[in-house]
Amino acid sequence: MPNIKSAKKRVNVIATKTELNKAKKSALRTSVKKAELSLANGAENSVELVRAAIKNIDQAAAKGIIHSNAAARKKSALACKLNKIG
């Protein structure tokens, strides 16, 4: 446990940011999973779900939650799956 006041504050701030980042990353994973399931099942709204997932991926990369190369990889995989179903 830190003794200095500013170090104590940093511990609290980091804990708060960690919780927020975990929640955002979980929501990102959920949106990608929904998009992939809709593509696998051939659902009618798969294009909208893929668009939403790509938007979430871009936002997460902009905030630094995931690396930009990881974001590009995920977007590319979704786009390839979308193109395969036509």
C-alpha positions as CSV (number, residue, x, y, z in Angstrom):
1,M,0.0,0.0,0.0
2,P,1.4,3.4,-0.9
3,N,2.2,6.0,1.7
4,I,2.3,9.1,-0.5
5,K,-1.0,10.9,-1.1
6,S,-0.6,11.1,-4.9
7,A,0.4,7.4,-5.1
8,K,-2.8,6.5,-3.2
9,K,-4.8,8.6,-5.6
10,R,-3.2,6.8,-8.6
11,V,-4.1,3.4,-7.1
12,N,-7.8,4.5,-7.0
13,V,-7.8,6.1,-10.5
14,I,-6.1,3.0,-12.0
15,A,-8.7,0.7,-10.3
16,T,-11.5,2.8,-11.7
17,K,-10.1,2.9,-15.2
18,T,-9.4,-0.8,-15.1
19,E,-13.1,-1.5,-14.3
20,L,-14.3,0.7,-17.2
21,N,-11.9,-0.8,-19.7
22,K,-13.0,-4.3,-18.7
23,A,-16.6,-3.4,-19.2
24,K,-15.9,-1.8,-22.6
25,K,-13.8,-4.8,-23.7
26,S,-16.6,-7.2,-22.6
27,A,-19.2,-5.2,-24.6
28,L,-16.8,-5.3,-27.6
29,R,-16.5,-9.1,-27.4
30,T,-20.3,-9.4,-27.1
31,S,-20.9,-7.3,-30.2
32,V,-18.4,-9.2,-32.2
33,K,-19.8,-12.5,-31.0
34,K,-23.4,-11.4,-32.0
35,A,-22.2,-10.4,-35.4
36,E,-20.3,-13.7,-36.0
37,L,-23.4,-15.7,-34.8
38,S,-25.7,-13.8,-37.1
39,L,-23.3,-14.5,-40.0
40,A,-23.1,-18.2,-39.2
41,N,-26.9,-18.5,-39.0
42,G,-27.5,-16.3,-42.0
43,A,-29.7,-13.8,-40.2
44,E,-31.4,-11.0,-42.0
45,N,-29.9,-8.3,-39.7
46,S,-26.3,-9.6,-40.0
47,V,-25.1,-6.5,-42.0
48,E,-26.3,-4.1,-39.3
49,L,-24.7,-6.3,-36.5
50,V,-21.4,-6.4,-38.4
51,R,-21.6,-2.6,-38.9
52,A,-22.2,-2.1,-35.1
53,A,-19.4,-4.5,-34.3
54,I,-16.9,-2.6,-36.6
55,K,-18.0,0.7,-35.0
56,N,-17.3,-0.8,-31.5
57,I,-14.0,-2.1,-32.6
58,D,-13.0,1.3,-34.0
59,Q,-14.0,3.0,-30.8
60,A,-12.1,0.6,-28.6
61,A,-9.0,1.1,-30.8
62,A,-9.4,4.9,-30.5
63,K,-9.6,4.7,-26.8
64,G,-6.6,2.4,-26.5
65,I,-8.6,-0.6,-25.1
66,I,-7.3,-2.8,-27.9
67,H,-4.3,-2.3,-30.2
68,S,-4.9,-0.8,-33.6
69,N,-3.5,-3.9,-35.4
70,A,-5.8,-6.1,-33.4
71,A,-8.7,-3.9,-34.4
72,A,-7.8,-4.1,-38.1
73,R,-7.5,-7.9,-37.8
74,K,-10.9,-8.3,-36.2
75,K,-12.5,-5.9,-38.8
76,S,-10.9,-7.8,-41.6
77,A,-12.1,-11.2,-40.3
78,L,-15.7,-9.9,-40.0
79,A,-15.6,-8.4,-43.5
80,C,-14.3,-11.6,-45.0
81,K,-17.1,-13.6,-43.3
82,L,-19.7,-11.1,-44.5
83,N,-18.4,-11.3,-48.1
84,K,-18.5,-15.1,-48.0
85,I,-22.2,-15.2,-47.4
86,G,-22.8,-12.7,-50.1
